[in-house]
Amino acid sequence: MPEPIMPLDANKDDHDDLVFLDEQAPQPPAAALRSVWRVMIIDDDEDVHSTTTFALGNLEMQHRPLEFVHAYSAAQAREQLKHETDIAVILLDVVMEQDDAGLHLVRYIRETLKMTDVRIILRTGQPGYAPEIDAIRDFDINDYKTKSELTRIKLFTTVTAAIRSYEQIRAISSSRRGLDQIVHASTQLMALHGVQNFSAGALAQIADLLGIRADGVLCVQDMLDDGSRQLVVCACSGIFSSLPHSALCKIDNARVTQAIEHTLAQRRNVYAHDYATLYFAGKSSRDAAAFLLLPRPLSAIDESLLEVFCSNVAVGLDNVELVTHLHNAAFYDQLSKLPNRTRLVEILDAALAGPARDEATLSLVDLDHFAETNDALGHQFGDLLLLAVAGRLQTQLGGQLTVARLGGDIFSVLGDSSQVNPANILALFQTPFSIDGQDVQVSATLGLVRLGEHTGTGADALKDADIALKRAKSQQRAGHFYFSRSMGIEIRERVRMMHALRTAFSQNQLFVVYQPQIDLSTRRAVGAEALLRWQTPDGKFISPDRFIPIAEYSGIIIELGEWVLRTACRELVRLRAEGHRNFVMSINVSQVQFRHPLFLEMLRLALEETQAPPEFIELEITESMAMEEPDLLIKMLWQIKQTGVSIAIDDFGTGFSSLSYLQRLQVDRLKIDRAFVTEITGSARGSSIAEMVIQLGRNLGLAVIAEGVEDERQAQILQALGCPMAQGFLFARPMTASALGKWLTEEALQGAA
């Protein structure tokens, strides 16, 4: 006969008196063992251990079997509990080595080991002994029983109640820890910049939340140009870490692809026994999803925590994409995706503060005549050319370089001087660029600064490079210039002249002179060009080549230009009153002045107030002005011509005009540049270009005038070629208004004689 587990209470007649263990109870194979409830028996009586395991060993509680851990003294229990985990219930004898050894062990478990979840059931074999009520309350003791009370059913009931309590406490603790972890994880994720970094962080935090290894893939849904969508891998980890960050359809893993697409279609998390796919709802249908391998099925608590965390990740993805977009808009060029001027200044500041500054060089790269290419072949073609240049600068100069686009057709390259130098950079432009099947030859001009010789901020270094670039462009295209300290002196001189120019204008040191324009067949004046001059109080003249660029740079040209226009208009009215009725006044307009938004209004007001006849006013613009943004210029010129004023293109032949645009500009006259007039008698090429311009004017129905005629032979050749008008020192030098009136009168008298 099997032995009874517990003695029966002598005063009870109950069929629960004796409990017998089925000796043939089947045991599950080791491979089939499920998760268990771990129960620790602490008692100095070995019979209590055996009878307890006999009573409960083949029973299930909450669909799990029990696993027993044994300790035969309080001291042994202390050592074991230092290493044991997941103990659900402790059946603890109160009286062992000492009368209160059990209570001291309870204090140790709760206060020293901080095991707050485990449920403790006190047992005693001494019916007269009972712990104090305060001890039961303070040490969170589930129950207190005498060993004689614990028949099999009562023992089962007591342990089951304790396990249920333990399960609830663990669930609450897990939820609390999980929520705390979600808050912490969300804070960590918000500190990450960029969608890829955020996505990788999200995978790691999800795995950490579940307490598993991070084997996963996270994808974001992107909108393509044709309106279709594709999933792009933003992050992958663990066994998937070798996957490329590219379209999901390119991943050779149908299981991952199908699971993610299914989750996006369902718009919810999907949980399987060995994987989970998580859904992150995004704004503007830009959803995301993650695939995560699982070593075990998830609990209900895990799934609930994931639902909360996925909402946080979805908001975080939207926020990080917004921040990334704003950051890119602020610091990166939208066409080339290269750093822009603002970002380059930051990089320069870091480089100037770093140890490699002495070996570093900054170069600005300005594409020569890009505006003409852009206008002739279209803006889309121009954009493709800019992208091709950006790609070549990035890939063919070597590594460890920063390439930026500062706007328009100006790039910058920052790096070691062995790589960033004129020879290396200009060599890149020796090979044509292939754009839409066309080979396009482009040259570039460079302005460079050696950071080791620079003192100042990144913005100052960029400014110095720009100064060097302007110097290089003023000397020759496809060349280069290094900034030097002496150029700083020149800048100070420019600033000094700018202030002097303002003072001179306010003190009437500037005045207008007029150079007659002559009909070559009659040698009679038909008009004059108004020219600005500056004479200092000591009688010295400052060349217009020096002060006009400064006036344009400083903006004074707006006031100066309006004053010259009004002065010339008043002079025309005066000359007409003196009898010079068929006389045209030509007035130069600078690019800065011409592009001012109030220029047209200023022109109309000047004509109205001076009463100058617009049909005898001619505005001169340079050919380079005419070719910059010609579509806008065409509209502007049309508005100007509505006032009755005519238009001439000055320095024609020097700006490589697009003839198709020239025809659309509706100008009235071409001026042959003085350089081509000089070639008529001073160059082997002779009159070829002048002849070409004259013929072009004839074919387009435009008047032609040659400037800079200094000897009679030049005048005769021009007349023979069909050029009707000219101006130059041969006929008259620029003269003041009073001198012009006197000269015209004398010319008229000589003609009459």
ZASE-183657 format. One record per atom (N, C-alpha, C): z, y, x; residue in one letter. Coordinates in steps of 0.2 Angstrom, whole numbers, plus 5000, padded with zeros to 4 digits. Example, Ala and Ser with C-alpha at 12.3 -4.5 7.8 and 13.67 -1.06 7.14 Angstrom:
<nodes>
503949725066A503949785062A503949845066A503549895064S503649955068S503950005064S
</nodes>
This chain:
<nodes>
500049945004M500050005000M500050065004M499650115003P499650175006P500250215005P500550255010E501150295009E501050355005E501550375001P501550434997P501550495002P501150545000I501150605004I501750645003I502050654998M502650694997M503150664992M503750664993P504250634989P504250674982P504450634977L504450664970L505150694969L505050744965D505750784963D506050734959D506750714960A507050664957A507150684949A507150744947N507250764940N506650764936N506050744939K505450754935K505150684934K504850674928D504450614927D503750644926D503350634931D502650664932D502150614935D501550614932H501050564935H500850594942H501050654944D500850684950D501350664955D501750604954D502350584958D502050564965D501550514965L501250484971L500550504971L500250514977V499550524978V499350474983V498850434982F498550384987F497950404989F497750394996L497150414999L496750354999L496050364996D495550314996D495350305003D495550235005E495450225012E494650215014E494250215009Q493550205010Q493150275009Q493550325009A493250395007A492650405012A492050415010P491450425014P491550495018P491350495024Q491350555028Q490650575030Q490550645029P489850665030P489650665037P489050645039P488850645046P488850715049P488950715056A489050775059A488450825058A487850795058A487350845057A487350875050A487650845045A487650875039A488250925037A488650935042L489250975041L489051045039L489351075034R489251145032R489851185035R489851255033S490351295035S490951275031S491551285035V492151255032V492751305032V493251295028W493851335028W494351305033W494551345038R494951325043R495751335041R496051285041V496751285039V497251265045V497651305047M498151285052M498851265050M499051205052I499651185051I500151195057I500651225055I501151235061I501851215058I502051155062D502651125059D502851075065D503551065066D503751025071D503850955069D503650935063D503650875060D502950845060D502850795064E502150765064E501950735057E502450705053D502350675047D502050725042D502250785043V502050845038V501250855040V501150855046H500350865048H499950805045H500150745046S499750685043S499750685036S500350695032T500350695025T499950755022T499950815025T499550865023T498750855024T498550825029T497850815030T497650755025T498050705024F497950655020F497850685013F498250725011A498250755004A497650805003A497350835008L496850885007L496250875011L496250825015G495650815019G495050795016G494950765010N494350745007N494150785001N494550845001L494450884995L493950944997L493650984992E493251044994E493551094990E493551154993M493851214990M493251274990M493151294985Q492551344985Q491951324988Q491751254986H491151224989H491151214996H491751215000R491751205007R492351155008R492251105013P492751065015P493251105020P493851075021L494351095025L494251075032L494451115037E494551095044E495251115046E495551065049F496251075051F496351085058F496851135060V497051155067V497751145067V498051105072H498751085072H499151115078H499751145076A500251165081A500851135079A501251115085Y501851075083Y502551125085Y502351185087S502951225088S502651305088S503151345087A502951415087A502651435093A502851415099A502651435105A501851405106A501751345104Q501151315104Q500651355100Q500851375094A500451415089A500251485092A500751515095R500551575099R500051575103R500051525108E499451515112E498851495109E498851455104Q498251435101Q497951495097Q498351535094L498051585090L497751645094L497951645100K497551695105K496851685105K496651615104H495951595105H495551575098H495951555093E495651535087E495451595083E494851575080T494551625075T494451595069T494351645064D494151615057D494651575054D495351575055I495851545052I495951575045I495851535040A495851555033A496651555030A496951505032V497651495029V498051465034V498651485035I499151455039I499751425035I499851355036L500451325032L500951325038L501451365037L501951375042L502651355041L502951315045D503651295044D504051355046D504551365042V505051425044V505451405050V505751345049V506251325054V505951275059V505951305065M505651255070M506151255076M505951295082E506351295088E507051325086E506951385082Q507551415080Q507551425072Q508051445069D508051455062D507551505059D507351555063D506951605061D506251605065D506151545068A505551545073A504951565069A504851535063G504251545058G504151625057G504751655055L504651725053L504451765060L504751745065H504551785072H503851775073H503551715071L502851695072L502451745068L502651745061V502351785057V502251865059V502751885062R502751955065R502251965070R502251905075Y501751905080Y501051905078Y500951865072I500251855070I500051925067I500451955063R500252025060R500252085064R500752085068E500852155072E500552145079E500552095082T500352085089T499552065089T499452005086L498751985085L498352025081L498652065076K498252105071K497852055067K498051995065M497651955061M497951975054M497552015050T497752045044T497452005038T496851965039D496551935034D496851865033D497051825038V497351765037V497851765032V497851705027R498451695022R498951655025R499551675024I500151635026I500551605021I500651535021I501051505016I501651475020I502251505018L502851475022L503151415018L503351365022R503651305020R504251285023R504751265020T505351245023T505651175020T505951135024G506251075022G506951085020G507251145021Q507951155020Q507951205013Q508051165007P508051205001P508551265001P509051265004G509551315004G509351375008G508751375012Y508551425016Y508051465013Y508051525013A507451575010A507451635014A506851655016P506751725020P506951775015P507051835018E507251895014E506651915011E506751945005I506151975001I505752025005I506152065009D505752115013D505252085018D505452025021A505051995026A504451975022A504451945016I503951915012I503451975011I503752035009R503352095007R502952125013R503452135019D503152175024D502652135028D502752065029F502252025033F501651995029F501652015023D501051995019D501051925018D501551895016I501551815015I501351795008I500851755008N500551735001N501051694997N501451645000D501851604996D502451575000D502951554996Y503551525000Y503651464996Y503651404999K503851344995K504251294999K504651254996T505051204999T504551145000T504651105005K504151055006K504151005000K504750994997S504850944991S504450974985S504351034985E503951064979E503151044979E502951034986L502251034987L501950964986L501850944979T501550884978T500750894979T500350844979R499650854980R499350904976R499450904970I499050954966I499351024967I499951034968K500251094969K500051124976K500051074981L499751094987L499051124987L498651084983F497951104982F497951174979F498351184974T498251244970T498451304974T499051294978T499251344983T498751364988T498451314991V497951324997V497351354994V497151334988T496551364985T496651434983T497251454980A497351524979A497351564985A497651534990A497651574997A496951585000A496551524999I495851535001I495451584997I495551584991R495151634987R495351704989R496051714990S496251774992S495951794999S495951745003Y495651765010Y494951775009Y494551745005E493851755004E493751825002E494151844997Q494051914994Q494251964999Q494751955003I494952005008I494352005014I494151955015R493551955020R492951985018R492851975011A492252015008A492352085008A492952105007I493152185007I493052205014I493352175018S493352195025S492652195028S492252145026S491552145029S491152205026S491252215020S490952275017S491152345020S491852345021R492052405024R491752415031R491852365035R491552365042R490752375042R490452345037G489752355037G489552425035G489952455030L489752525029L489952575034L490552555038D490652595044D490152595049D489852525050Q489352515054Q488652555052Q488552555046I487952585043I488052665045I488552695044V488652765045V488552775053V488852735057H488752735064H488052725066H487752675063A487052665065A486552725063A486752745057S486252805055S486352865060S486952875062T487152935066T486752925073T486752855075Q486452845082Q485652855081Q485352835075L484652835074L484452905074L484852955071M484653025070M484553055077M484953025082A484853055088A484253035092A483852995089L483252965092L482653015090L482253025095H481653065094H480953025094H480553045089G479953005089G479952945085G479452935081V479452875076V479552805080V479252795086Q479252735089Q479952725091Q480252775094N480952765097N481452755091N481352785085F481752775079F481652705076F481052685076S480852615074S481252565078S481152575084A481452525089A482252525088A482552585087G483252585086G483452555079G483052565074A483152535068A483152455068A482752425071L482752355072L483352335076L483552365081A484152345085A484752355080A484852415076Q485452425072Q485452375066Q484852355064I484852305058I485152235061I484952215067A485152155070A485852155071A486152215074D486852225075D487252225069D486952245064L487352245057L487452175055L486952135056L486952065053L487252015059L487352045065G487652005070G487151955072G486551965073I486051915075I485651955081I485151905084R484751935089R484151975085R483952025089A483452065086A482752045087A482451995083D481851975084D481451995078D481052055079G480752085073G480152135074G479852155069V479252195069V479352255064V479252315066L479252365061L478652405061L478352415054C477652445054C477752505049C477252555050V477252605046V476552615043V476452625037Q475752635033Q475452695035Q474852695038D474552755040D473852765035D473752835034M473152845030M472552865035M472052825034L471452835038L470952895035L470552915039D470052975037D469652955031D469452895030D469052875024D469552865018D470152875018G470552865013G470952795012G470752755016S471052685016S471652685020S472052635020R472652625023R472752565028R473052575033Q473152525038Q473952525040Q474152465042L474852455044L474852465052L475252505055V475252515062V475952495064V475952455070V476552425073V476852485076V477452505074C477852555078C478352535083C478652475081A479152445086A479152365085A479352335090C479352255090C479952245095C480252185094S480852165098S480952095099S481352075104G481452005104G480851965106G480751905102I480151865104I479451895102I479551955098F478951995096F478752055101F479152065106S479152125110S478452125114S478152075115S477452075118S476852105114S477052105107L476452125103L476252195104L475652215104P475452285105P475552335099P475652395101H475852445096H475152465093H474852425088S474252445085S474252415078S473652415075A473552395068A473852325067A474152315062L474552255060L473952195059L473352215057C472852165056C472652135063C472752165068K472652145075K473152095078K473652085074I474252045076I474051965074I474051925079D473851855078D474451815076D474751835070N475251805067N475251815059N474951765056A474751775049A475451775045A475951735047R476551735043R476851805043R476951845049V477151915049V476751955045V476151955046T475651995042T475751985034T475751925032Q475751915025Q476451935022Q476951915026A477651935023A477752015023A477452055027I477552125027I477152155021I476552125021E476052155015E476352135008E476652075008H476952055002H477552105000H477952115005T478552165004T478352235002T477752255005L477552325003L477252324996L476952264994A476652264987A477252254982A477752224984Q478352214979Q478752274979Q478752314985R479152374985R479852364985R480052304988R480752284988R480852244994R481552234996N481652185001N481552114999N481352065003V481251995002V481651955007V482051905004Y482451865009Y482251795008Y482151765014A481951695014A482551665018A482551595019H483051555022H483051575030H482451585033D482451595040D482151665042D481951705037Y481751775039Y481851825033Y481851885034A481951935029A481351995030A481052015025T480652075026T480952135022T481052195025L481352245023L480952305021L481052335015Y480552385013Y480852455014Y480552505017F480752575018F480252615014F480552645008A480052685004A480052755008A479352775009G479252835012G478952885007G478852955009K478553005005K477852995006K477453025000S476753025000S476452955002S476752904999S476552835000S476452815007S476852845011R476852825018R477452775019R477352715016D477952665016D477952635023D478552595024A478652555030A478952495028A478852445033A479152375032A479352345038A479852305038A480052265044A480152195043A479952155048F479952085047F480552065053F481052025050L481552005055L481751925054L481751895060L481851825060L482651815059L482851765055L483551745054L483751685056L484351675060P484551615062P484951575056P485051615051R485451585045R485251625039R485351595033P485251635027P485751685027P485551745023L486051795023L486551795017L487151815018S487651815012S487451875008S487751875002A487651924997A487951995000A488451985004I488652055007I488152075012I487852035016D487352055020D486752085017D486552055011E485952085007E486152155005E486752165002S486952224999S487052275004S487252265010L487352305016L486652325018L486152285018L485452295020L485152345015L485252335009E484952385004E485152455005E485852465007V486052525008V485752555015V485752515020F485452535026F484752545026F484352505022C483652525022C483552585019C483952615014S483852675011S483952735016S484452725021N484552765026N484052765031N483752715033V483152705037V482552745035V482452735028A481852765025A481952835025A482552865024V482552935024V482552965031V482852925036G482752935043G482052935046G481652885043L480952885045L480552945043L480652965037D480353035034D480553095038D481253095040N481453155044N481253155051N481253095054V480953095061V480253105061V479853085056E479153105056E479053175055E479453205050L479353285049L479553315056L480153295059V480353335065V479753325070V479453265071T478953245076T478353295074T478153295068H477653335066H477753405068H478353435066L478453505068L478453515076L478753465079H478753465086H478053465089H477653425087N476953425089N476553485088N476753515082A476353575080A476553635084A477253635086A477453685090A477353675098A477253615100F477253605107F476553565110F476153545105Y475553515107Y474953535104Y474353535107D473753555104D473553505099D473253535094Q473153485088Q472453455089Q472053485093L471353445094L471453395100L471653415106S471753365111S472353325112S472853345108K473553315108K473853325115K473653375119L473953385125L474453435124L474953445129P475453505128P475053565128P475353615124N475053675123N475453725128N475253795127R475553845132R476353845131R476653835125T477353835125T477653775129T477353725128R477653665131R477553665138R476953695141L476853695148L477353745151L477553795148V478053835151V478753805152V478953755147E479553715148E479453675154E478853635154I478753595160I478753625167I478453685167L478453735173L479153755175L479553765170D480253785171D480653725175D480553665172A480853605175A480553595182A479953605183A479653595190A479853645195A479953705193L480253755197L480953745199L481353705195A482053695196A482053625200A481553585201G481553525204G481453525211G481553465214P481453455222P480753455224P480253445219A479553435221A479153505221A479553555219R479153625218R478753645224R478953635230D478653655236D477953615237D477853565234E477253525235E476853525228E477053565223A476653575217A476253635217A475653625213T475153675212T475053675204T474953735201L474753745194L474053775195L473553745191S472853765191S472653775184S472353835182L472053845176L471353835177L471053795172V470353775172V469953805166V469553855167D469153895162D468453865162D468253835157L467553815156L467053875156L466553875160D466053935160D465553925155D465453985151H464953995146H465053945140H465653925139F465853875134F465653905127F465753975126A465554005120A464853995118A464454005123E463753995122E463553925120E463853875123T463753805121T463953795114T464553815113N464853805106N464453835101N464153895102D463753935097D463053895096D462753875102A462153855102A462053785099A462653745100L462653675098L463053655092L463553705090G463953695085G464653685087G465153695082H465853685084H466053615085H465753575081Q465953505081Q465753475088Q465153495090F464953475097F465453505102F465653565101G466053595106G466753565106G466953545101D467653505100D467553435104D467053405104L466953345107L466853355115L466553405117L466553425124L467253445126L467653475123L468353495125L468753425126L468653385121L468953315122L468753275128L468153285129A467853245135A468153275141A468153345142V468453375148V469253355148V469553355143A470253335143A470353265146A469953225143G469953155145G469853145153G469353185155R469153175162R469753205167R470053265165L470553285169L471153245169L471253205163Q471853165163Q471753095167Q471153075167T471053005170T470753005177T470453055179Q470153055186Q470453095191Q470953125190L471353165195L471853125199L472053065195G472653025198G473253035193G473752995195G474352995191G474853055192G475353055188Q475953105189Q475753175188Q475253185184L474953255183L475153275176L475253335174T475253365168T474653405166T474253385161V473653415159V473853445152V473653515151A473853545145A473253585143A473153605137R472653645134R473053715132R472853765134L473153835133L472853865127L472253845125G471853875119G471153885121G470753885116G470053895118G469753845123G469453875128D469153825133D469553825140D470153845139I470553845145I471053785145I471053745151F471553695152F471953715158F472453675159S472953685165S473053615168S473153605174V473353545178V473953565182V474453525182L475053535186L475253475189L475353475196G475453415200G475553425207G475553375211D475553375218D474953415221D475053455226S474453495228S473853445231S474053385233S473553345236S473053325231S473253325224Q472853305219Q472553375215Q473053425214V472853485211V472553535216V471953535217N471653575222N470953595220N470553645222P469953665220P469453605221P469453575227A468953525228A468953465223A469553445222N469653385217N469453405210N469653465208I469553485201I468853495200I468553545204L467853565203L467353505204L467553455208A467153395209A467053355202A467553365197L467453325191L466953355187L466753415188F466153445184F465453435187F465453395192Q464753385195Q464353335191Q464753295188T464353245184T464353275176T463753265173P463753295166P464153255162P464353285156F464753255151F464253225145F464353165143S463953135138S464253145131S463953185127I464153205121I463653195116I463753145111D463353125106D462653105109D462653075114G462053045117G461653105121G461953165122Q461653215126Q462053225132Q461753235138D462053255144D462153325145D462753345145V462953425145V463253435152V462953485156Q463253505162Q463653565161Q464253555163V464753615162V465053625169V465153695170S465553715176S466153745174S466653755179A467253785178A467453825183A467953875181T468253925186T468953915186T469253915192L469953895193L470353955195L470953965192G471454005195G472153965197G472353975203L472853925205L473453965208L474053935207V474653955210V475053905213V475253915219R475653865223R476453875221R476753835218L477453845215L477953855221L477753825227G478253845232G478253915234G477753945233E477654025235E477854065229E478054035223H478154075217H478954085216H479054145215T479754165213T479754185206T480154155201G480154175194G480154115190G480054135183T480054075178T479354045177T479353995173G478753955172G478254005168G478454045164A478054095161A477754145166A478154165171D477854205176D477354165180D477454105182A476954065185A476354055182A476354045175L475754045171L475354115171L475754165171K475454235171K475054245177K475454225183D475054235189D474454195190D474454125187A473854085187A473354115183A473454155178D473054185173D472654245177D473154285181I472854335185I472354315190I472554255193A472054225198A471454205195A471454175189L470854155185L470454215184L470754265182K470354325180K469954355186K470354355192R470054375198R469454325200R469554265199A469054215201A468354225196A468554235190K467954255185K467554315187K467954365189S467654425191S467254425197S467354375202Q467054365208Q466354325207Q466554265204Q465954215203Q466154165199Q465754135195R465854085190R465854015195R466153965192A466153905196A466553905202A466953955203G467353965209G468053955208G468453985213H469253975212H469554035216H470154045214F470554095217F471354075217F471654085223Y472354065223Y472754135222Y473254135218F473654195217F474054205224F474054275226S474454285232S474954345230S475354365235R475854415234R475454485233R474954485237S474554555237S474254565230S474154515226M473954525219M474454555215M475054545217G475654575213G475654655214G475454675220I475354745222I474754775218I474254735217E473654755213E473954765205E474354725203I474554725196I474954785195I475454805200R475854865200R475354925200R474854925204E474354975204E474054985197E473854925194R473554935187R474054965182R474654945182V475154975178V475255045179V475255065185R475255135187R474655175184R474055145185M473455175182M473455185175M473755125171M473755125164M474255185162M474755205165H475155255163H474855325165H474455325170A474155385172A473555395167A473255345165L472755355160L472955385154L473555365151R473855385145R473955465146R474255475152T474455545153T473755595154T473255565157A472655605158A472355615151A472355565146F472055575140F472455625136F473055625136S473455675133S473355745136S473255755142Q473155815145Q472455835146Q471955805143N471255825142N470855815149N471155775153Q470755755160Q470155715159Q470055685153L469455645151L468955685148L468355675149F467855715145F467255665145F466755695141V466155655140V465555685143V465155645146V464455675149V463955635146V463355665147Y462755635143Y462155625148Y461855565148Q461255555152Q460655545148Q460155595149P459555595145P459155525145P458855515140Q458455455139Q457755475138Q457255455142I456655485143I456055435140I455555475136D454955435134D454555435140D454355375143L453955365149L453255395149L452955395143S452255425142S452255495142S452755535139T452755605139T453255635144T453655595147R454255615151R454655675147R454755665141R455155705137R455755675135R456355705134A456955675132A456955655125A457155595123V457155575116V457855565114V458355565119G459055545117G459455555123G460055535122A460555535128A461055485127A461355455132E461955405132E462555445133E463055435129A463655475130A464155425135A464355455140L464755415145L465455455146L465955415147L466655435148L466755445155L467055505157R467255515164R467955545164R468255535170W468955555171W469055585178W469255655178Q469355695184Q470055715184Q470355695190T471055705191T471155785192T471755805192P471955885193P471755905200P471655855205D471555875212D470755875213D470355865207G469655865208G469355795209G469755745210K469455675211K469155645205K468655605205F468455565200F468655495200F468855465195I469055395195I468455355191I468255305194S467655265192S467755235185S467355235180P467455205174P467555125175P467255095180D467355025182D468055015183D468455065185R469155055186R469555065180R469455115176F469955135171F469755105164F469055095163I468855065157I469154995156I469154945160P469554885159P470254895158P470554945161I471354955160I471454985153I470955025151A470955055144A470954995139A470454945140E470354895136E471054845136E471254835142Y471854785143Y472454815139Y472554885140S473154915137S473054935129S472454935127G472354955120G472255025119G472255065125I472055145124I471355155122I470955105123I470255105122I470055125115I470555105110I470455115103I470455185102I470955225104E470955295104E470455335107E470355305114L469755335118L469155335114L468955265112G468355255109G468155295103G468755305099E468655355093E468555425095E468855445100W468755515102W468055525105W467855475109V467155485112V466655485106V466755435101L466255435096L466255505092L466755535090R466855595087R466555655091R466655655098T466455705102T465655695103T465355635103A464655635104A464355645097A464655635091C464355655085C464355725084C464855765086R464855835086R464355865090R464255835096E463755855101E463055855098E462955795095L462255785091L462155835086L462655855082V462555905077V462455975080V462755985086R462656045089R461956055092R461655995095L461055995098L460456005092L460655975086R460155975081R460156045078R460656085078A460756155076A460356195081A460256175087E459856215092E459156195092E458956155088G458256135087G458056065089G458456025092H458255965095H458355915089H457855905085R457955875079R457855795080R457355775084N457255705085N457555675091N458255685091F458655665097F459155615095F459155555098V459655505097V460255505102V460855495099M461455495103M461655415103M461655395110S461855325111S462655325113S463055285110I463755285111I463955215113I464255205118N464555135120N465155115116N465155055114V465755025110V466054965114V466654965116S466954915120S467054855115S467154795118Q467354735114Q467954745110Q468454765114V469154775110V469054825104V468754885105Q468654935100Q468254905094Q467654865096F467254835091F467554785086F468054745089R468354695086R468954725082R469154785083H469754815079H469554805072H470054785068P469954775060P469754845057P469954905060L469854965056L469255005059L468854965064F468254995067F467755025062F467554985057L467055005052L467255065048L467955065046E468255125043E468255185047E468355175054M468355235058M467655265059M467155225060L466455245060L466255285054L466355255048R466155295042R466555365042R467155365044L467555425043L467355475048L467155455054A466855495060A466155525057A465755485054L465155515052L465255565046L465655545042E465855595036E466055655039E466555655043E466955715045E466455765050E466055735054T465655775059T464955785055T464855755050Q464155765046Q463555745051Q463655705056A463155685060A462655635056A462055645057P461555595053P461555525056P461755475053P461855405055P461155385058P460655405056E459955375058E459855395065E460255445068F460155475075F460755455079F461155405077I461655375080I461555305082I461655285088E461455215091E462155195094E462355135092L462955105095L462755055100L462955055106E462755005112E463354955112E463154885112I463654835113I463354795119I463754765123T463454715128T463254655125T462854625129E462554555127E463054505127E463554505131S464154455131S464554465125S464654525122M464954535116M464554505110M463854515111A463454495105A463454415105A463554385110M463554305110M464254275109M464754315108E465454285107E465554295099E465654235096E465754225089E465154265086E464554245087P463954275084P463954275076P464254225073D464254225066D464654285063D465254295066L465654355064L465254415066L464954425071L464554485073L464054495069L463654445066I463054455062I463354495056I463854475053K464154505047K464354575048K464654585054M464954655056M464354695057M463854675061L463254715062L462854735055L462854695051W462554705044W462954765041W463654755041Q464054815038Q463854875041Q463854875048I463754935052I463054965050I462554925049K461854955048K461854985041K462254965037Q462254995030Q462455065030Q462755085036T462955155036T462355195039T461855165041G461255195044G461255195051G461755175055V461755175062V461355125065V461055135070S460655075074S461055045079S460854985082I461154945086I460754935092I461054945098A460654925105A461054875108A460754825112I461154775116I461054805123I461654815126D461654845133D461654785138D461454795144D461454745150D461054685148D460554695144F460154635142F459854595147F459954525147G459754485152G460254455156G460854485156T461454455160T461854415156T461854405150G462254365146G462054295143G461454275145F461154215143F461154205135F460854255132S460854255125S460454195122S460754175116S460354125112S459854165108S459254145109L458754185106L458754185098L458954125096S459054115088S459554165085S460054175089Y460554215087Y460354295087Y459954305093L459654375094L459254395088L458854345085Q458454365080Q458854375074Q459354345073R459854355067R460254415067R460354445073L460754495074L460554565071L459854565070Q459554625067Q459754685071Q459654685078V459754745082V459154785082V459154845085D458554885085D458254895092D458754885097R458454905104R458754865109R458354845114L458654805120L458654855126L459154855130K459154895136K459154845142K458654855146I458554815152I459054835157I459454785160D459954805164D459754835171D460054875174R459854905180R459754865186R460054805186A459954755191A459254725191A458954725185F458254695184F457754755186F457954815185V457554875186V457454875194V458054865197T458054875205T457654815208T457554755204E457154705207E456454715207E456254765203I455554775202I455254795209I455554835213T455354855219T455754825225T456354795224G456754775229G456854695230G456454655226S456554585226S455954555226S455954495229A455254455229A455154435222A455654425218R455454405211R455154465207R455254525209G454854575207G455054595199G454554605195S454654625188S454654575183S454754515185S454754455181S455154455175S455854475176I456354475171I456254535167I456154595170A455954655166A455354645161A454854615164E454254605160E454454555154E454854505155M455054455150M455354495145M455854535146V456254575141V455754615137V455354655141I454854695137I454454655132I454154595134Q453754555130Q454154535124Q454854515126L455254485120L455354545115L455554605117G455654655113G454954675108G454454665112R453754675108R453654625103R453854565104N453754505100N454254505094N454854535095L455354535090L455354605086L454954645088G454854715085G455454755087G455754755093L456254795095L456054845100L456354905100A456254955105A456554925112A456354955117V456554935124V456654995128V457254995132I457355055136I457655025143I457455045148A457655025155A458155075158A458755055160E459155095163E459255085171E459455145174G459555135182G458855145185G458355185182V457755205186V457855255191V457755245197E457955295202E457355315206E456755285206D456155315209D455555305205D455055345207E454455355203E454055285202E454055245207R453655185207R453955135202R454655135201Q454955095196Q454755115189Q454755185188A454555215182A453755195180A453355195185Q452655185184Q452555105182Q452955065186I452854995184I453054975177I453655005176L453954995169L453455015164L453155075165Q452655105160Q452055055159Q451855035165A451254985165A451454925162A452054895162L452254835158L452354845151L452354905149G452354925142G453054945140G453454965144C454154985143C454155065140C454355075134P454155145132P454755195134P455355175136M455855225137M456255205143M456555255147A456955235152A457555295153A458055275157Q458555325159Q458755315166Q458955365170G459155355177G459155415181G459355415187F459355475191F458755505193F458155465192L457455495193L457355555188L457655545182F457555595177F458055645176F458755625176A459255665176A459955625177A460355655180R461055625181R461455645174R462055605173P462455625167P462655695168P462755735163M462955805163M463355815157M463755875158T464155895152T463755915146T464155935141A463755955135A463456015135A463756065139S463356135140S462756125144S462856085149A462356075154A461756035151A461955985146L461355955142L460956005138L461356045134G460956095130G460456135134G460756165140K460356205144K459756165147K459856095149W459356055152W458756045147W458956025141L458456015135L458056075134L458456135134T458056195133T457556205138T457756195144E457256205150E456656155150E456856095148E456356045147E455856065142E456056095136A455656115131A455156175133A455456215137L455056275139L454556255144L454656205148Q454156175153Q453656145149Q453856105144G453356075140G452856115136G453156175134A452756225130A452256255135A452456265141A452056305146A451456255148A
</nodes>
